[in-house]
Amino acid sequence: MNRRRGVSLFFLIYLAIGVVVALTNGYNTFTNVSEILSFIIAVLLWPAVIFGADLRVNVGALH
């Protein structure tokens, strides 16, 4: 049996929708680590963003 390992079309579509949703909901600034993490989380959990969840992360200053 030949099994193809890789990324499924469903996952690529899910990520594409997540990017669009995140960008249209204000997760579009990438000036620090907190904003980058917030964008990644918003992309992965985009259904929550659609329903109004604020997924912004505040890392703060690292000492």
The 8 nearest C-alpha neighbors of each residue, nearest first, counted from 0:
[[1, 2, 3, 4, 5, 7, 6, 8],
 [0, 2, 3, 4, 5, 6, 7, 8],
 [3, 1, 0, 4, 5, 6, 7, 8],
 [2, 4, 5, 1, 6, 0, 7, 8],
 [5, 3, 2, 6, 7, 1, 8, 0],
 [6, 4, 7, 3, 8, 2, 10, 11],
 [5, 7, 10, 8, 11, 4, 9, 3],
 [8, 6, 10, 9, 5, 11, 4, 12],
 [7, 9, 11, 10, 12, 6, 13, 5],
 [8, 10, 12, 7, 11, 13, 6, 14],
 [11, 9, 13, 7, 12, 8, 14, 6],
 [12, 10, 8, 14, 13, 9, 15, 7],
 [11, 13, 15, 9, 14, 10, 16, 8],
 [12, 14, 10, 16, 11, 15, 9, 17],
 [15, 13, 17, 11, 12, 16, 10, 18],
 [16, 14, 12, 18, 17, 13, 11, 19],
 [15, 17, 19, 13, 14, 18, 20, 12],
 [18, 16, 42, 14, 45, 20, 15, 19],
 [17, 19, 21, 15, 42, 16, 20, 22],
 [20, 18, 16, 22, 17, 21, 23, 15],
 [19, 21, 17, 23, 18, 22, 16, 24],
 [22, 20, 18, 24, 26, 19, 23, 41],
 [21, 23, 27, 26, 19, 24, 20, 25],
 [22, 24, 20, 21, 25, 19, 26, 27],
 [25, 23, 21, 22, 26, 20, 48, 27],
 [24, 26, 27, 22, 23, 21, 28, 20],
 [27, 25, 22, 21, 38, 24, 28, 37],
 [26, 28, 22, 25, 29, 38, 21, 23],
 [29, 27, 30, 26, 34, 25, 35, 31],
 [28, 30, 34, 35, 31, 27, 32, 38],
 [29, 31, 28, 34, 32, 35, 33, 27],
 [32, 30, 33, 34, 29, 35, 28, 36],
 [31, 33, 35, 34, 36, 30, 58, 29],
 [34, 32, 36, 57, 56, 58, 35, 31],
 [33, 35, 37, 29, 36, 32, 31, 38],
 [34, 36, 32, 38, 37, 29, 33, 39],
 [37, 35, 39, 33, 38, 34, 32, 40],
 [36, 38, 55, 34, 40, 56, 35, 39],
 [37, 39, 41, 35, 26, 36, 40, 42],
 [40, 38, 36, 42, 41, 37, 43, 35],
 [39, 41, 43, 37, 42, 38, 44, 36],
 [42, 40, 38, 44, 45, 39, 43, 21],
 [43, 41, 17, 39, 45, 18, 40, 44],
 [42, 44, 40, 41, 45, 39, 17, 14],
 [45, 43, 41, 42, 46, 47, 40, 48],
 [44, 46, 48, 17, 42, 41, 47, 43],
 [47, 45, 49, 48, 44, 50, 17, 43],
 [48, 46, 50, 45, 49, 52, 44, 51],
 [49, 47, 52, 45, 51, 50, 46, 41],
 [50, 48, 46, 47, 51, 45, 20, 52],
 [49, 51, 47, 48, 52, 46, 45, 53],
 [52, 50, 48, 49, 53, 47, 46, 54],
 [51, 53, 48, 47, 50, 54, 49, 46],
 [54, 52, 55, 51, 48, 47, 41, 56],
 [55, 53, 52, 37, 41, 56, 40, 48],
 [54, 56, 37, 53, 57, 34, 33, 38],
 [57, 55, 37, 33, 58, 54, 36, 34],
 [58, 56, 33, 59, 55, 34, 37, 32],
 [57, 59, 33, 56, 60, 32, 61, 36],
 [60, 58, 57, 61, 33, 32, 56, 62],
 [61, 59, 62, 58, 57, 33, 32, 31],
 [60, 62, 59, 58, 32, 57, 33, 31],
 [61, 60, 59, 58, 32, 57, 33, 31]]
